Amino acid sequence: MKRAGLLMAAVAMPLGAGALATDLEVTHWWTSGGEAAAVAEFAKAFDATGNKWVDGAIAGSGGTARPIMISRITGGDPMAATQFNHGRQAEELVEAGLMRDLTDIAEAGNWKDVVRPSSLLDSCTLDGRIYCVPVNIHSQQWLWLSNAAFEKAGVPVPSNWEEYAAAAPKLQEAGIIPLAMGQQPWQTTLAFQVLLVALAGPDTYTAVFGGKDAELAGGEELAKVFEAASAARDMAKDSNIQNWNDATGMVISGKAAGQIMGDWAQGEFQVAGQVAGKDYTCLPGLGVNEVIQTGG
């Protein structure tokens, strides 16, 4: 299961006297309904301290927001804190002395005993110092299904990818788009990676993407993945949208039968008042290959 942690990094900037209330501008790209609800919880907790969260949401995605965030930091107009993805996206900013060292705070809060898996905190660490705060972790390997769409088409809600793909003709006959998929490159890449892990297994994924195993990539294991990806493309051909949450909205409304998307889609169903098992079904690993990873 591929996981991506989202991190809030603090920007190095002068701070006022500790006893004074602080207005804290936080930039991020959590702008869908479910994401905005999550950000509101952070803001509520911060405001409860007597300080004020100043929301700096940037619509679009990380690809849109990150250049804006980095430009502000390097241009001398930094926000107080900002969101970056798990990994080394802020490493050059850290090396330039533009990100605040949070090691003392991390040690006081025993982050090493709290953050799991430990690799999340490792990715916040450079030269033994901690520069960012892990705030969540995700799994991207989910298939989200509209129960109403399958009921309308007169077919059972599938329990795996094979049953789902087989139901596509009936869904189309009922005027339902089988697969909702935003056309941004990261979404199509995510869908292919999920198909690869589900149908060929995590070891194959690691060998191809990590080990660059060309022989395996050209073999029968990958052939079935490409066949499934081709089927997915046909199933999504009438899904003329861009944003992932718009695709989720199509599933929520029953206009589309399903979506391959990470577990962050759950927030969209929640704010829409839908109930898992009643209004929608979610299949980890596409119902084929659920990979469970635990932190050490």
Secondary structure, DSSP 8 states (H G I E B T S, - for coil): --EEEEEEEEB------TTS--EEEEEE---SHHHHHHHHHHHHHHHTTT-EEEEEE-SS-HHHHHHHHHHHHHTT---SEEEEESSSTTHHHHHTT-B---HHHHHHTTHHHHSSSHHHHHTTEETTEE-EEEEEEEE--EEEEEHHHHHHHT----SSHHHHHHTHHHHHHTT-EEE----SHHHHHHHHHHHHHHHH-HHHHIIIIIT--HHHHTSHHHHHHHHHHHHHHHHTTT-----HHHHHHHHHHTSEEEEEE-GGGHHHHHHTT--BTTTEEEEEGGGT--------
